[in-house]
Amino acid sequence: MERAKYIAPTLVIVLGFTWLLNILGILPGVDWIWTVGLATVGVLTMAIGKINKLTIVVGPFLIVSSTCSILRQTGHLVLNIETPILVLCY
């Protein structure tokens, strides 16, 4: 569990970075709790969980979902395109 000691500091840095992007107006109007939460659970699934059939599917799927969520909330991706992308990833 050597990697486990880096999880909390990494989460604080990611949260601070996304908060800064929101405050500076670079990515305004993004629901950061949702998107960072999805990405965090995806990364933790792969970092803490052993490599198996579940973690190899769920981890990347949650990270892709988080990315699609940011793109949709910033107007770069419409729901009609996001849904097939997520179905293909699953």
C-alpha positions in Angstrom: 0.0 0.0 0.0 2.8 2.4 -0.8 0.6 4.3 -3.2 -2.1 4.9 -0.6 -0.1 7.6 1.1 -0.2 9.7 -2.0 -4.0 9.6 -2.5 -5.0 12.4 0.0 -2.4 14.9 -1.1 -3.2 14.3 -4.8 -6.9 14.8 -4.2 -6.3 18.1 -2.4 -4.1 19.3 -5.3 -6.8 18.3 -7.9 -9.5 19.9 -5.9 -7.5 23.1 -5.5 -6.6 23.2 -9.2 -10.2 22.8 -10.4 -11.4 25.4 -7.9 -8.7 27.8 -9.3 -9.9 27.1 -12.8 -13.4 28.0 -11.8 -12.5 31.2 -9.9 -10.3 32.4 -12.8 -13.2 31.9 -15.2 -11.3 29.4 -17.4 -13.8 26.7 -16.8 -16.8 28.4 -15.2 -20.1 26.7 -14.5 -18.7 23.2 -14.1 -20.1 21.1 -11.3 -16.7 20.2 -9.9 -18.0 18.0 -7.0 -19.6 15.7 -9.6 -16.8 15.6 -12.1 -13.9 15.4 -9.7 -15.8 12.8 -7.7 -16.2 10.6 -10.8 -12.6 10.9 -11.7 -11.5 10.3 -8.1 -13.5 7.1 -7.8 -12.2 5.9 -11.1 -8.5 6.6 -10.2 -9.0 5.0 -6.7 -10.6 2.0 -8.2 -7.5 1.4 -10.3 -5.0 2.5 -7.7 -6.3 0.6 -4.7 -8.2 -2.3 -6.3 -6.2 -5.1 -7.7 -6.3 -5.5 -11.5 -9.2 -7.7 -12.3 -12.2 -7.7 -14.6 -14.1 -5.2 -12.5 -11.4 -2.6 -12.0 -10.2 -2.6 -15.6 -13.6 -1.7 -16.8 -15.0 0.6 -14.0 -11.9 2.7 -13.4 -11.4 4.0 -17.0 -15.2 4.2 -17.5 -15.5 6.7 -14.6 -12.6 8.7 -15.8 -14.1 8.9 -19.3 -17.4 9.8 -17.8 -15.8 12.7 -15.9 -14.1 14.0 -19.0 -17.3 13.8 -21.0 -19.1 15.6 -18.1 -16.6 18.5 -18.2 -16.9 18.7 -22.0 -20.7 18.7 -21.9 -20.9 21.4 -19.1 -18.5 23.7 -21.1 -20.5 23.3 -24.3 -18.0 21.3 -26.2 -20.0 18.1 -26.3 -23.8 17.5 -26.6 -25.7 14.8 -24.7 -26.6 13.1 -28.0 -22.9 12.4 -28.6 -21.9 11.8 -25.0 -24.3 8.9 -24.5 -23.0 6.8 -27.4 -19.4 7.5 -26.3 -20.2 6.2 -22.8 -22.0 3.1 -24.2 -19.0 2.4 -26.4 -16.6 2.7 -23.5 -18.6 0.4 -21.4 
